[in-house]
């Protein structure tokens, strides 16, 4: 089975046409994470002398220093270097889901040509961490997968129209769940099934130390708070809209409310780089970018499908992966995620939103 990968790449060229040397952005990121050039070289397994050569070449291209040497304290990135590192992380967070979807489509085409008797599992879902782990587990099990990362509305429409086998959706635990189900009713009407994946937490992501003292959704309306939202059509944005409405709050008064990103990682990177004070998303993204997390709402993440799809060999193979100890353990490693009733199947109706977590 072939595996296709496409990764984001960007570069800077100065007026003389000289470009930043390859690997310098990765090197700066390691210095940021490990506190010194020596530690970065040890982590990368590269030569300290070669690393200095790369940095000097990059500084010559940019015309400004990238490292500040601190006696007894290792190395610190200059403001320019920090800007480059966080630009790289934001680009990765924003583009990776798109590129992974394209790679998956190409994989499926190649699989159809090389093994036409067995079709790939078609999964449409937002770029969540439980789905990402599922994709890794399916790949490890050599199960062909065609995954398309999209928002919740697109996923619901796809399973309704038969464009995919399973669609990733999430419902808040409690009264708001019925409202989300009603919002998607035009696509989720009829006899559908929900394959349980995880229970997860959504909440506020803020910088370490919570300098703006943001503790609740109500604080988003303060004039000194800059917010970064998810894109229209995403389940996370819908959840936030409902939480605001529940409190009688107007999202239009939130600075940055109309500016949206496509993934939890992208909004976390936005906050971590200092371009916003707070975002709303899952805990795993916050922790991976060194942010603090204030939990607000628990929700179930599941895969919606038609009953007939459950009999397909490729869906049965996926269920075996979801119910495996390996997948459950992978989910447990994700901050804010629990493998609640992993792989159990229930009707996609009102009882799903009122059932207590197991």
C-alpha positions as CSV (number, residue, x, y, z in Angstrom):
1,X,0.0,0.0,0.0
2,X,1.4,3.4,-1.0
3,X,1.4,6.4,1.3
4,X,1.4,10.0,-0.1
5,X,2.6,13.0,1.9
6,X,2.5,16.7,1.0
7,X,4.0,19.2,3.4
8,X,3.8,23.0,3.4
9,X,7.0,24.8,2.4
10,X,7.8,28.5,2.3
11,X,10.9,30.6,1.9
12,X,12.2,34.2,1.9
13,X,14.4,35.7,-0.8
14,X,16.2,39.1,-0.5
15,X,16.7,41.7,-3.1
16,X,19.9,40.0,-4.4
17,X,18.0,36.8,-4.9
18,X,19.6,34.9,-2.0
19,X,17.2,32.6,-0.1
20,X,17.2,31.4,3.5
21,X,19.1,28.1,3.7
22,X,17.1,24.9,4.0
23,X,16.4,23.7,7.5
24,X,17.1,27.1,9.2
25,X,13.4,27.5,10.2
26,X,13.4,24.0,11.8
27,X,16.6,24.8,13.6
28,X,15.2,28.0,15.0
29,X,12.1,26.2,16.1
30,X,14.3,23.7,18.0
31,X,16.2,26.5,19.7
32,X,12.8,28.0,20.8
33,X,11.7,24.7,22.2
34,X,15.0,23.6,23.9
35,X,16.6,26.9,25.0
36,X,20.0,26.8,23.3
37,X,21.7,26.1,20.0
38,X,23.6,23.2,21.5
39,X,20.5,21.5,22.8
40,X,18.9,22.1,19.4
41,X,21.8,20.4,17.6
42,X,21.7,17.5,20.1
43,X,18.0,17.0,19.5
44,X,18.4,17.2,15.7
45,X,21.6,15.1,15.7
46,X,23.4,17.7,13.7
47,X,26.8,19.5,13.9
48,X,27.0,22.6,16.1
49,X,29.5,24.1,13.6
50,X,27.1,23.4,10.7
51,X,24.2,25.0,12.6
52,X,26.2,28.2,13.1
53,X,27.0,28.2,9.4
54,X,23.3,28.0,8.6
55,X,22.4,30.8,11.0
56,X,25.2,33.1,9.6
57,X,23.9,32.5,6.1
58,X,20.4,33.2,7.1
59,X,21.4,36.4,8.9
60,X,23.2,37.5,5.8
61,X,20.1,37.0,3.7
62,X,17.9,38.9,6.2
63,X,20.4,41.5,7.2
64,X,19.6,41.1,10.9
65,X,20.6,38.7,13.8
66,X,18.5,35.7,14.7
67,X,20.1,34.6,17.9
68,X,21.0,36.4,21.1
69,X,23.7,34.6,23.1
70,X,23.2,34.8,26.9
71,X,26.1,33.8,29.1
72,X,25.1,30.9,31.3
73,X,21.6,30.9,29.8
74,X,22.0,29.4,26.4
75,X,20.5,31.1,23.3
76,X,17.4,33.2,22.8
77,X,15.7,34.0,19.6
78,X,15.6,37.6,18.5
79,X,12.1,39.1,17.8
80,X,12.7,38.5,14.1
81,X,13.5,34.9,14.7
82,X,10.4,34.4,16.9
83,X,8.3,35.9,14.1
84,X,9.7,33.5,11.6
85,X,9.1,30.5,13.9
86,X,5.5,31.4,14.7
87,X,4.8,32.2,11.0
88,X,6.0,28.7,10.1
89,X,3.8,27.1,12.8
90,X,0.8,29.1,11.7
91,X,1.4,28.1,8.1
92,X,1.7,24.4,9.1
93,X,-1.5,24.5,11.2
94,X,-3.5,26.3,8.5
95,X,-2.3,24.3,5.5
96,X,-1.7,20.8,6.8
97,X,-5.3,19.7,6.7
98,X,-5.7,20.8,3.1
99,X,-2.6,19.1,2.0
100,X,-3.4,15.9,3.9
101,X,-6.8,15.8,2.2
102,X,-5.1,16.2,-1.2
103,X,-2.6,13.5,-0.4
104,X,-5.4,11.2,0.7
105,X,-7.3,11.8,-2.5
106,X,-4.2,10.9,-4.5
107,X,-3.7,7.8,-2.4
108,X,-7.2,6.7,-3.1
109,X,-6.7,7.2,-6.8
110,X,-3.5,5.1,-6.8
111,X,-5.2,2.4,-4.7
112,X,-8.1,2.2,-7.2
113,X,-5.6,1.8,-10.1
114,X,-3.4,-0.8,-8.3
115,X,-6.0,-2.7,-6.3
116,X,-9.4,-2.0,-8.1
117,X,-11.2,-4.7,-6.2
118,X,-11.1,-3.0,-2.8
119,X,-12.3,0.6,-2.3
120,X,-10.9,3.0,0.3
121,X,-12.9,4.1,3.3
122,X,-14.3,7.5,2.6
123,X,-14.2,9.7,5.7
124,X,-15.2,13.4,5.8
125,X,-14.5,15.2,9.1
126,X,-13.1,18.3,10.6
127,X,-9.4,18.2,11.5
128,X,-9.8,16.9,15.0
129,X,-7.1,15.0,17.0
130,X,-9.2,11.8,17.5
131,X,-9.8,11.6,13.8
132,X,-6.1,12.2,13.2
133,X,-5.2,9.3,15.5
134,X,-7.8,7.1,13.7
135,X,-6.2,7.9,10.3
136,X,-2.8,6.9,11.8
137,X,-4.2,3.7,13.1
138,X,-5.9,2.8,9.8
139,X,-2.6,3.5,8.0
140,X,-0.7,1.2,10.4
141,X,-3.3,-1.5,9.8
142,X,-2.8,-1.1,6.0
143,X,-6.5,-0.1,5.5
144,X,-7.0,2.2,2.5
145,X,-8.5,5.6,3.5
146,X,-9.7,8.6,1.6
147,X,-10.1,11.4,4.1
148,X,-11.4,14.8,3.4
149,X,-11.0,17.5,6.1
150,X,-13.9,19.8,6.1
151,X,-16.3,21.6,8.4
152,X,-19.2,19.9,10.2
153,X,-21.9,21.2,7.8
154,X,-20.0,19.8,4.8
155,X,-19.5,16.5,6.5
156,X,-23.2,16.2,7.4
157,X,-24.1,17.0,3.9
158,X,-21.7,14.4,2.5
159,X,-23.1,11.6,4.6
160,X,-26.6,12.7,3.6
161,X,-25.8,12.7,-0.1
162,X,-23.8,9.4,0.0
163,X,-20.5,11.1,-0.9
164,X,-18.8,9.5,2.1
165,X,-19.1,6.3,4.1
166,X,-18.8,8.0,7.5
167,X,-18.8,11.7,8.6
168,X,-17.2,13.2,11.7
169,X,-19.6,15.2,13.9
170,X,-19.7,16.4,17.5
171,X,-22.6,17.2,19.8
172,X,-22.4,19.1,23.2
173,X,-23.4,17.0,26.2
174,X,-26.6,18.5,27.7
175,X,-29.3,20.9,26.4
176,X,-27.1,22.5,23.6
177,X,-26.8,19.1,21.9
178,X,-30.4,19.1,20.8
179,X,-29.9,22.5,19.3
180,X,-26.9,21.4,17.3
181,X,-28.8,18.3,16.1
182,X,-31.6,20.5,15.0
183,X,-29.2,22.8,13.2
184,X,-28.0,19.8,11.1
185,X,-31.5,18.3,10.7
186,X,-31.8,18.9,7.0
187,X,-28.8,16.5,6.5
188,X,-29.2,14.1,9.5
189,X,-32.9,13.3,9.1
190,X,-33.8,9.7,8.5
191,X,-32.3,6.5,9.8
192,X,-28.7,7.2,10.6
193,X,-26.3,5.6,13.1
194,X,-23.6,7.2,15.3
195,X,-20.3,5.4,16.0
196,X,-19.0,6.7,19.2
197,X,-15.3,7.9,19.2
198,X,-14.5,10.1,22.1
199,X,-15.7,12.5,24.8
200,X,-13.7,15.7,24.6
201,X,-13.6,19.2,26.1
202,X,-13.9,22.5,24.3
203,X,-12.9,25.7,26.0
204,X,-10.9,29.0,26.0
205,X,-7.2,29.0,25.0
206,X,-5.1,31.8,26.5
207,X,-1.4,32.6,26.7
208,X,0.6,31.2,29.6
209,X,-0.2,33.0,32.8
210,X,-3.5,34.2,31.3
211,X,-2.3,37.9,31.1
212,X,-5.7,39.2,30.0
213,X,-7.5,37.4,32.9
214,X,-10.0,35.7,30.6
215,X,-12.0,33.1,32.6
216,X,-15.4,32.8,30.8
217,X,-17.1,33.3,27.5
218,X,-18.5,36.6,28.8
219,X,-14.9,38.0,28.9
220,X,-14.7,37.8,25.1
221,X,-16.8,40.9,24.8
222,X,-14.3,43.0,26.8
223,X,-12.7,45.8,24.6
224,X,-9.2,44.8,25.6
225,X,-9.5,41.2,24.4
226,X,-8.6,40.1,20.9
227,X,-10.3,36.9,19.7
228,X,-9.6,34.5,16.8
229,X,-12.7,32.4,15.8
230,X,-13.2,29.3,13.8
231,X,-14.6,29.5,10.3
232,X,-18.3,29.7,9.5
233,X,-19.9,26.2,9.2
234,X,-17.6,24.6,11.8
235,X,-19.1,22.8,14.7
236,X,-16.9,24.6,17.1
237,X,-18.1,28.0,15.9
238,X,-21.7,26.8,16.1
239,X,-21.1,25.7,19.7
240,X,-19.7,29.1,20.6
241,X,-22.6,30.9,18.9
242,X,-25.0,28.8,21.1
243,X,-23.1,29.4,24.3
244,X,-23.2,33.2,23.6
245,X,-26.9,33.0,22.8
246,X,-27.5,31.0,26.0
247,X,-26.0,34.0,27.9
248,X,-27.8,36.7,25.8
249,X,-24.5,37.9,24.4
250,X,-23.9,39.4,21.0
251,X,-21.0,37.9,19.1
252,X,-20.8,41.0,16.9
253,X,-19.3,42.9,19.9
254,X,-16.3,40.5,20.1
255,X,-13.1,42.0,18.5
256,X,-12.0,39.5,15.9
257,X,-15.2,37.4,15.9
258,X,-15.5,37.5,12.0
259,X,-11.9,36.4,11.5
260,X,-11.9,32.6,11.3
261,X,-9.4,29.8,11.0
262,X,-10.0,26.2,9.8
263,X,-8.5,24.1,12.7
264,X,-8.1,24.0,16.4
265,X,-4.3,24.0,15.9
266,X,-4.5,27.2,13.7
267,X,-6.4,29.2,16.3
268,X,-4.0,28.0,19.0
269,X,-1.0,29.0,16.9
270,X,-2.6,32.4,16.4
271,X,-2.8,32.9,20.2
272,X,0.6,31.5,20.9
273,X,2.2,33.9,18.3
274,X,0.6,36.9,20.1
275,X,-1.8,37.8,17.2
276,X,-4.8,37.2,19.5
277,X,-5.5,36.9,23.2
278,X,-7.9,34.1,23.2
279,X,-9.4,31.4,21.0
280,X,-12.1,28.7,21.5
281,X,-11.2,25.1,20.8
282,X,-10.0,21.7,22.2
283,X,-7.5,21.3,25.0
284,X,-5.0,19.2,23.0
285,X,-4.3,22.1,20.6
286,X,-3.9,24.5,23.6
287,X,-1.3,22.2,25.3
288,X,0.6,21.6,22.1
289,X,1.2,25.3,21.7
290,X,2.0,26.0,25.4
291,X,-1.3,27.7,26.1
292,X,-3.5,27.6,29.2
293,X,-7.0,26.0,28.8
294,X,-10.2,27.0,30.6
295,X,-12.8,24.2,30.0
296,X,-16.3,25.3,29.0
297,X,-18.2,22.5,27.4
298,X,-18.0,18.7,27.1
299,X,-19.1,17.1,23.8
300,X,-19.2,13.7,22.1
301,X,-17.4,13.2,18.8
302,X,-18.8,10.5,16.7
303,X,-18.9,9.2,13.1
304,X,-22.3,9.3,11.4
305,X,-23.2,6.7,8.8
306,X,-26.1,4.9,7.2
307,X,-27.1,1.5,8.6
308,X,-26.1,-0.2,5.3
309,X,-22.6,1.2,5.5
310,X,-22.0,-0.7,8.7
311,X,-22.1,-4.0,6.7
312,X,-19.4,-2.9,4.4
313,X,-16.0,-4.7,4.9
314,X,-14.1,-1.4,5.0
315,X,-16.4,0.0,7.7
316,X,-16.2,-3.2,9.7
317,X,-12.4,-3.0,9.4
318,X,-12.5,0.6,10.7
319,X,-14.7,-0.5,13.7
320,X,-12.1,-3.1,14.6
321,X,-9.5,-0.4,14.8
322,X,-11.7,2.0,16.8
323,X,-12.4,-0.8,19.3
324,X,-8.8,-1.7,19.7
325,X,-6.7,-1.1,22.8
326,X,-4.2,0.7,20.6
327,X,-6.7,3.3,19.5
328,X,-8.1,3.8,23.0
329,X,-4.6,4.3,24.4
330,X,-3.7,6.8,21.6
331,X,-6.9,8.8,22.6
332,X,-5.9,8.7,26.3
333,X,-2.7,10.5,25.4
334,X,-4.6,13.5,24.0
335,X,-5.2,16.2,26.6
336,X,-8.9,16.7,27.2
337,X,-10.0,13.5,25.3
338,X,-11.5,10.3,26.7
339,X,-12.3,7.1,24.7
340,X,-15.9,7.1,25.9
341,X,-17.8,4.1,24.6
342,X,-15.3,3.8,21.7
343,X,-16.8,1.9,18.8
344,X,-20.3,1.5,20.2
345,X,-23.2,2.2,17.9
346,X,-26.4,4.1,18.6
347,X,-29.2,5.7,16.6
348,X,-28.5,9.3,15.7
349,X,-31.4,10.9,17.5
350,X,-32.3,12.9,20.6
351,X,-31.4,10.2,23.0
352,X,-27.8,10.5,21.9
353,X,-27.5,14.1,23.3
354,X,-29.2,13.2,26.6
355,X,-27.3,10.0,27.4
356,X,-24.7,10.3,30.2
357,X,-21.0,9.7,29.4
358,X,-19.8,6.2,30.1
